[in-house]
Amino acid sequence: MEFPNFDPVIFQIWGPIGLNWYGLTYLMGFAGAWYMGKARSKQPGSPFTAEQVSDFLFYGFLGVVLGGRIGYVLFYHLDFFIEDPMYLFKIWDGGMSFHGGLLGVLVAFWYFSRKSKTTFFQSADFFVPMVPIGLATGRFGNFINGELWGRVTDLQSTPWAMHFPHDPAGVYRHPSMLYECFLEGIVLFIILYIYSKKPRPPMAVSGLFALGYGVFRFIIEYYREPDAHLKELAEFLSMGQILSLPMIIGGAIMIYLAYKKNDQVVKTA
């Protein structure tokens, strides 16, 4: 199967200034999160108003963009940054790290919870079910850009394998960005949406997100081509898997502690 060769630029105004499909998919993700957040703010017992939802999404947007770009450069292309520090600002070339974006969003949760006088996990449990919306649209943006493709395969074992135009090897590969769009985006969203519809102990929803994302990302890394300078490391574990292990372990611990603490509260009530 040949890659549908999209033009990554929708329109260009001047130089690097314009609108790319990659940027549009990010905007669509935040628009979807905003719509869901507004709807959740109107439900009985919601800890946040619609205005507060908009405030957080602004902070979250900054956390995703700044953290995602800084994380990508530091985790995956530190050599590029050392050679050319301006590489950090070349966002139009693509390159965002989920794990860096996650750190940025954690800072946003901390700041927002202080500003709204709520706890960290009140904020996190309310907003994390919206995150997979952005993950799904962002990964589809990677697909349109023809970047972050998967490992080499063949049409016999993988009939949907693709040849990506920017791939110098000219071989068929797994469209791993679509795997991520499906598992980390659509499937994780359904799981969190259903789970969070009922009252859960504080920290449980956040823990399920961390566990779910970490497991899905760890699995998909077996199909995703590692960065060229990290291939030797990827013989054992890829950088994505190394960064996902703390999420898996931490998410499982958070869920355990959430229910353990809830049981103790119920028993003493």
C-alpha positions as CSV (number, residue, x, y, z in Angstrom):
1,M,0.0,0.0,0.0
2,E,1.4,3.4,-1.0
3,F,1.2,6.3,1.5
4,P,-1.4,8.8,0.4
5,N,1.0,11.7,-0.1
6,F,-0.6,14.6,1.6
7,D,0.6,18.1,1.3
8,P,1.4,18.9,4.9
9,V,0.8,22.6,4.4
10,I,-2.9,23.7,4.1
11,F,-1.9,27.2,3.1
12,Q,1.2,29.4,3.5
13,I,1.2,33.1,4.2
14,W,4.9,33.9,4.3
15,G,8.0,31.8,4.9
16,P,7.3,29.4,7.8
17,I,4.1,31.2,8.7
18,G,1.0,29.4,7.6
19,L,-1.3,26.6,8.6
20,N,-0.1,23.0,8.6
21,W,-2.3,19.9,8.9
22,Y,-0.1,19.0,11.9
23,G,-1.0,22.2,13.7
24,L,-4.6,21.8,12.7
25,T,-4.8,18.3,14.3
26,Y,-3.5,19.8,17.5
27,L,-6.2,22.5,17.4
28,M,-8.8,19.9,16.8
29,G,-7.6,17.9,19.8
30,F,-8.0,20.9,22.1
31,A,-11.3,21.8,20.6
32,G,-12.6,18.3,21.3
33,A,-11.2,18.5,24.9
34,W,-12.8,21.9,25.3
35,Y,-16.2,20.6,24.2
36,M,-16.0,17.6,26.5
37,G,-14.8,19.7,29.4
38,K,-17.7,22.2,28.9
39,A,-20.2,19.3,29.0
40,R,-18.6,17.8,32.1
41,S,-18.6,21.1,33.9
42,K,-22.4,21.2,33.6
43,Q,-22.9,17.9,35.3
44,P,-24.1,17.8,38.9
45,G,-21.2,17.8,41.4
46,S,-18.7,19.1,38.9
47,P,-15.8,20.7,40.8
48,F,-15.2,23.2,37.9
49,T,-17.1,25.8,36.0
50,A,-17.1,26.2,32.2
51,E,-14.9,29.3,32.6
52,Q,-12.4,27.3,34.7
53,V,-12.3,24.6,32.1
54,S,-11.3,27.2,29.5
55,D,-8.6,28.5,31.8
56,F,-7.1,25.1,32.4
57,L,-7.1,24.2,28.7
58,F,-5.1,27.4,28.0
59,Y,-2.5,26.3,30.6
60,G,-2.6,22.8,29.3
61,F,-2.0,24.0,25.8
62,L,1.1,25.8,26.9
63,G,2.3,22.7,28.8
64,V,1.8,20.4,25.9
65,V,3.5,22.6,23.3
66,L,6.4,23.8,25.5
67,G,6.9,20.5,27.3
68,G,6.3,18.4,24.2
69,R,8.9,20.3,22.2
70,I,11.5,20.6,24.9
71,G,11.0,16.9,25.8
72,Y,11.4,15.8,22.1
73,V,14.7,17.7,21.8
74,L,16.1,16.6,25.1
75,F,15.0,12.9,25.0
76,Y,15.5,12.2,21.3
77,H,17.7,14.9,19.6
78,L,19.9,16.4,22.2
79,D,22.8,16.1,19.6
80,F,20.8,18.4,17.3
81,F,20.3,20.9,20.0
82,I,24.0,20.9,21.0
83,E,25.0,21.5,17.4
84,D,22.2,24.1,16.8
85,P,20.3,25.5,19.8
86,M,17.8,27.2,17.5
87,Y,16.6,23.7,16.6
88,L,14.5,23.9,19.7
89,F,12.3,26.6,18.1
90,K,11.9,24.9,14.7
91,I,8.4,23.6,15.6
92,W,7.4,23.7,11.9
93,D,9.8,20.8,11.2
94,G,7.6,18.6,13.5
95,G,8.8,16.8,16.6
96,M,6.8,16.6,19.8
97,S,7.3,14.2,22.7
98,F,4.3,12.9,24.6
99,H,6.3,12.3,27.7
100,G,7.7,15.9,27.6
101,G,4.2,17.2,27.0
102,L,3.0,15.1,30.0
103,L,5.5,16.8,32.2
104,G,4.3,20.2,30.9
105,V,0.7,19.2,31.7
106,L,1.6,18.1,35.2
107,V,3.0,21.6,35.8
108,A,-0.3,23.0,34.4
109,F,-2.3,20.8,36.8
110,W,-0.1,22.1,39.7
111,Y,-0.6,25.7,38.8
112,F,-4.3,25.4,38.1
113,S,-5.1,23.5,41.3
114,R,-3.4,26.2,43.3
115,K,-5.3,29.0,41.4
116,S,-8.6,27.2,41.7
117,K,-8.0,26.2,45.4
118,T,-8.6,22.5,44.6
119,T,-6.3,19.5,45.0
120,F,-3.9,18.3,42.3
121,F,-5.9,15.1,41.7
122,Q,-9.3,16.9,41.6
123,S,-7.9,18.7,38.6
124,A,-6.1,15.7,37.1
125,D,-9.0,13.2,37.5
126,F,-11.4,15.7,35.9
127,F,-9.2,16.5,32.9
128,V,-7.3,13.4,32.0
129,P,-10.2,11.7,30.3
130,M,-10.0,14.4,27.7
131,V,-6.3,13.9,26.9
132,P,-6.8,10.9,24.6
133,I,-8.8,13.2,22.2
134,G,-5.6,15.2,21.6
135,L,-3.5,12.0,21.4
136,A,-5.7,10.6,18.6
137,T,-5.7,13.8,16.6
138,G,-2.0,14.4,17.2
139,R,-1.0,10.9,16.0
140,F,-3.2,11.4,12.9
141,G,-1.2,14.5,12.4
142,N,2.0,12.4,12.5
143,F,0.4,10.2,9.8
144,I,-0.4,13.1,7.5
145,N,3.2,14.4,7.9
146,G,4.5,10.9,7.0
147,E,6.7,10.9,10.1
148,L,7.4,8.5,13.1
149,W,6.7,5.5,10.8
150,G,7.0,1.9,12.0
151,R,9.5,-0.9,11.7
152,V,10.1,-2.7,8.4
153,T,7.5,-5.4,7.5
154,D,6.1,-7.0,4.4
155,L,2.8,-7.0,2.6
156,Q,2.3,-10.7,3.3
157,S,2.3,-10.4,7.1
158,T,1.0,-6.8,7.1
159,P,-1.3,-6.1,4.1
160,W,-1.8,-2.6,5.3
161,A,2.0,-1.8,5.4
162,M,3.0,1.4,3.7
163,H,5.9,2.9,1.8
164,F,6.5,6.4,3.2
165,P,7.8,9.0,0.8
166,H,10.4,10.4,3.2
167,D,11.8,7.0,4.1
168,P,15.2,6.8,2.4
169,A,15.2,3.0,2.7
170,G,12.1,2.8,0.4
171,V,10.7,-0.3,2.2
172,Y,7.3,-1.2,3.6
173,R,6.6,-0.3,7.2
174,H,4.0,-0.5,9.9
175,P,1.9,2.6,10.0
176,S,2.6,2.7,13.7
177,M,1.2,6.3,14.1
178,L,-2.2,4.9,13.2
179,Y,-1.8,2.1,15.8
180,E,-1.1,4.8,18.4
181,C,-4.1,6.9,17.2
182,F,-6.3,3.9,17.8
183,L,-4.9,2.5,21.1
184,E,-3.6,5.6,22.8
185,G,-6.4,7.8,21.4
186,I,-9.7,6.0,20.7
187,V,-9.4,2.9,22.9
188,L,-8.0,4.8,25.9
189,F,-10.6,7.5,25.6
190,I,-13.4,4.9,25.7
191,I,-11.9,3.2,28.7
192,L,-11.5,6.5,30.6
193,Y,-14.9,7.9,29.6
194,I,-16.7,4.8,30.8
195,Y,-14.7,4.5,34.0
196,S,-15.0,8.2,35.0
197,K,-18.8,8.3,34.5
198,K,-19.2,6.9,38.0
199,P,-17.7,8.4,41.1
200,R,-14.2,7.0,41.7
201,P,-11.7,7.5,44.6
202,P,-9.4,10.5,44.1
203,M,-6.3,9.6,42.0
204,A,-7.9,6.5,40.5
205,V,-8.8,8.0,37.1
206,S,-5.4,9.6,36.8
207,G,-3.8,6.3,37.7
208,L,-5.8,4.4,35.1
209,F,-4.7,7.0,32.4
210,A,-1.0,6.5,33.3
211,L,-1.3,2.7,33.4
212,G,-3.4,2.5,30.2
213,Y,-1.2,4.9,28.2
214,G,2.0,3.3,29.4
215,V,0.9,-0.2,28.5
216,F,-0.4,0.8,25.0
217,R,2.7,2.8,24.3
218,F,5.0,0.0,25.5
219,I,3.3,-2.4,23.1
220,I,3.3,-0.1,20.1
221,E,7.0,0.6,20.5
222,Y,7.6,-2.9,19.2
223,Y,6.2,-1.7,15.8
224,R,7.6,1.8,15.8
225,E,10.9,2.5,14.2
226,P,13.4,3.9,16.8
227,D,15.4,7.0,16.1
228,A,18.6,6.2,14.2
229,H,20.9,7.2,17.0
230,L,18.9,5.1,19.5
231,K,18.7,1.8,17.5
232,E,21.4,0.1,19.6
233,L,19.4,0.9,22.7
234,A,16.2,-0.3,21.1
235,E,17.6,-3.8,20.7
236,F,16.5,-4.2,24.4
237,L,14.2,-1.3,25.1
238,S,13.3,1.7,23.1
239,M,13.4,5.2,24.6
240,G,9.6,5.3,24.4
241,Q,9.4,2.0,26.5
242,I,11.9,3.3,29.0
243,L,9.8,6.5,29.5
244,S,6.6,4.5,29.7
245,L,7.8,2.1,32.4
246,P,7.5,4.7,35.2
247,M,3.9,5.5,33.9
248,I,2.9,1.8,34.1
249,I,4.4,1.3,37.6
250,G,3.2,4.6,38.9
251,G,-0.3,4.2,37.4
252,A,-0.7,0.8,39.1
253,I,0.5,2.1,42.4
254,M,-1.8,5.1,42.2
255,I,-4.9,2.9,41.5
256,Y,-3.9,0.6,44.4
257,L,-3.4,3.5,46.8
258,A,-6.6,5.3,45.7
259,Y,-8.8,2.2,46.5
260,K,-6.8,1.4,49.7
261,K,-7.3,4.9,51.0
262,N,-11.0,4.8,50.0
263,D,-11.5,1.5,51.8
264,Q,-10.0,3.0,54.9
265,V,-12.3,6.0,54.7
266,V,-15.4,3.7,54.2
267,K,-14.4,1.5,57.2
268,T,-14.0,4.5,59.5
269,A,-17.1,6.3,58.3
